[in-house]
Amino acid sequence: MKCLLFFVAIFSAFTSFLHISTAEAITRDSFNYAILISKQSANDPKWNEVATLLEKKYATTKIFTYANLDELVDSLTKFSPDYIAFVCKPEEASPEFVKQAGRLNRKLENKPYGTAVWAIVTGYSHEDALRIAKDSTPPKINFGLGGMLGFIDALPEGVAFSEFIDKKNEWQEKRKGLKVKSRNDAPDDHMIPMIKLINSNKVDGVWTSGHSGNNSWSVYYPEGPAEILAENGGLSGLLKGEPMASIKSGNPKIYLGIGNCLTARIDDPNASYALSWLHSGGANQYFGYIVETYYGMMGWRTADNFFYRGARFNVAESMFVANQSLLLAMNKRLVPGELKDMEYDRDATVVYGDPAWMATVPDSTAKSAEHWSTQLDKSIAGNKIRWELTVRFKKESNFSPESGRDLNPVFVFLPERIKKGKAFGKLSNVSAYHIANNFVIVNFRGKIAAGETRKFIFDSDIR
């Protein structure tokens, strides 16, 4: 009864320079979208329909079929994709395939960095993949639900519970127009209120941490009586092993398995947590790990990129940015003692869904929560194009953390492909950077206080 009353309470309350926006992932007019499908799946009318729907969805698209992914390196490099959608039957989206997809992306024009934002379009059934491919109206994440504390400060509304069993009375709520309120009167078990909120179709985004497997999430850490179990495309809430409620939600949403092991790993489609969220939970984009996670750089940095970068990135872009941050740390040996940990995390995560589906944090709250803002200016300097990246810090930021898992370089997608990018001027405030054909990533040096500004200037050839 306490759970029900708690749920009701929550639910009822609630000029020489050309300036270029760095939110171009949302506003750019055109991009190249590659669709990759195996020859076997292309011969299946149901899954070939998914690929053809994606082909019609965007302006500049191309379908590539393959027997082996590596045979596409030359043709993909020539196409120069901004996004790659791997259309896969669920049994094709194995952990090894996920790793191959990441490695393929590092073999294209930006090697050894990634080139395209990628994700796997799949589902428990081909109808799930069709729904994802058809959806051209992604929501703003206006109401969020956390199975862990945090991140609701970037949203207009939300509820977040502590996953720690010894702090299960703690929770947070965010009401429209108000600040986050921390409370300590959560119910004895918050799984049922979570499920009721999800089934109300009010929730636009879910995020979790704690113990999990490829078919389940433990609501409490390190252990507790409640779990969400996936079976045959369904999601059941179990309390002490007994089914108590089922998740059946149809509104489009995102799911971030930020600190969970294995939830994105597909070994058996009938026992897949991620596929069940795509099928029964209304998730159109699902992010998670395919391995046990102990290092966690990819998970936590993906979350930071999504919630605290001013609504510049969707889920797939947030993962891509996190991966380039990890690669910068590895390639520049920013934390030599953690190279093996970073290598472990490098190909450990995946997004299921359309990589260009732009479900993001709303601008209204994103700007107040973002850690820094960016501005990119372009001018002609002799026979070069000069780019000036200005970063204004809104929150204190540490670019020399004790652990590499906390590295958060500044990342900006470029509005056009550039050629032979080269840094210009003094670099005393920069510890590492990389200028790719379609993005720039910069790790400044030390701690930077809120209110400070940093610049990074680079040149490129005039094409």
C-alpha positions, 0 to 999 in steps of 0.5 A, a space after each residue: 500500500 505504501 508503494 501505491 500511495 508513493 506512486 500516486 504522490 509522485 504522479 500527481 505532483 508533477 563578420 570577418 568571422 563566421 560563427 558556426 553552431 557546435 550543436 551541428 549534430 542536431 542542426 546540420 542540414 545534411 549528412 551521409 548515412 550508411 546502412 550495413 546489412 549482411 547478405 543473408 539478412 538482405 535476402 530476408 524480405 522482413 529484414 531487408 525492409 528495415 534497411 530500405 526504410 532507413 534508406 528512405 528516411 534520410 536524404 543521403 543514404 547508401 546500403 552496403 551488403 557484406 559477407 565480412 565487414 572488413 570487405 567494406 573498408 574501401 567503399 565506406 571510406 569513399 562514402 565518408 559516412 557520418 552515421 552507420 546503421 548496422 541492420 542485424 537480426 538479433 542472433 547476428 548482434 553477438 558480442 563479437 559482432 559488436 567488437 567488430 563494428 567498433 574495429 571497422 569504424 577505426 579503419 575508416 578515414 579517421 583511423 585510428 580514431 572513429 569516423 562515424 556515429 554507429 549503432 545496431 538496428 535490431 529488435 526481439 522481432 523484426 517489427 521492433 526494428 521496423 518501428 525504430 526505422 520508421 520513427 522520425 519524431 524522437 522525443 525530448 527527454 522531459 521526464 526521466 526515471 533513474 534506478 540510481 541517483 543523479 542526472 535529473 538536474 538536466 531534465 525538466 522533471 524526473 524521479 531517481 532512486 538510490 540503488 544501494 540497499 543500505 540507502 534505499 530510503 533515499 531518492 530525488 525528485 525534480 518538478 517542472 521549474 524547480 530544483 532537484 529535491 533530495 528526500 529520504 522517504 522512499 518506499 520499502 521497495 521502489 521497483 513497483 513504483 518504477 514499473 507503474 511510472 514506466 507503464 504510464 507512458 510518462 517516462 522518456 528516459 531510464 538509466 540504471 547502475 548496479 548488478 545485472 546480467 544479460 537477462 536481468 537488472 538487480 534493483 538494489 546493490 549489492 543485493 536485494 529482493 527485487 529484480 527486473 527479468 527479461 524472458 521471451 521479449 517480456 520484462 517482469 518485476 520479481 520480488 523475492 523471486 515472485 512475479 509482481 508486475 510486468 513492464 508494458 510501455 509503448 511511448 518511445 524512450 531511451 535506456 542507459 545502462 550506465 553502470 551495469 554489466 552485460 545488459 546489452 549482451 545478446 547471447 540468447 534473444 529469448 533471454 536478452 534484457 536489451 531486446 526486451 526493452 526494445 520489445 516491451 519497454 518502448 526503448 528506441 535507443 538502448 545503451 549498455 555493456 556487453 561485458 562485465 564492467 569494472 573500469 566504467 569509462 565508457 558508461 559514465 562518460 557516455 552519460 556525461 555527454 548525454 546529460 551535461 553537454 547542452 543537448 548537443 548529442 543523442 545517445 549514439 553520439 554520446 557513446 561515440 564521443 566517449 569512445 574518442 575520449 578513450 582513444 585520445 587517452 590511449 593514443 596520447 598515453 594520458 594515463 599510462 598505468 590504465 592502458 589495459 583498463 582502457 583497452 578493455 573498455 574500448 569495444 565493450 559498449 553498444 547502442 541499439 537503435 537508429 544512430 541518427 535518432 535525435 532524442 536529447 535532453 531539452 534545451 531549456 534545462 540542458 543549458 543550465 546543467 551543461 558543464 561548458 559551452 562551445 563556439 566555433 568560428 571560421 575565417 580565411 588566413 592566407 591559403 588556410 582555413 582558420 578555426 577558433 574553438 572557444 570553450 566557456 566553462 560553467 562548472 569547475 572542470 578537471 582535465 587532469 583527474 587521478 583516474 583516466 575513467 574521469 577524463 572528459 575532453 572537449 569534443 566538437 563535431 565539425 560542420 564540414 569535412 576538413 583536410 590536413 588539420 593542424 594546431 596553431 599557436 601556443 598549446 601550453 594549456 593543452 595536454 592532448 588533442 586530435 584533429 580529425 576530418 570531421 571532429 576535434 577533441 581537446 584535453 586541456 590541462 589541470 583544473 579550470 574554474 567556472 567562468 573561465 574561458 579556453 581557446 584552441 585554434 587550428 588550421 586546415 587546407 582549403 579544399 
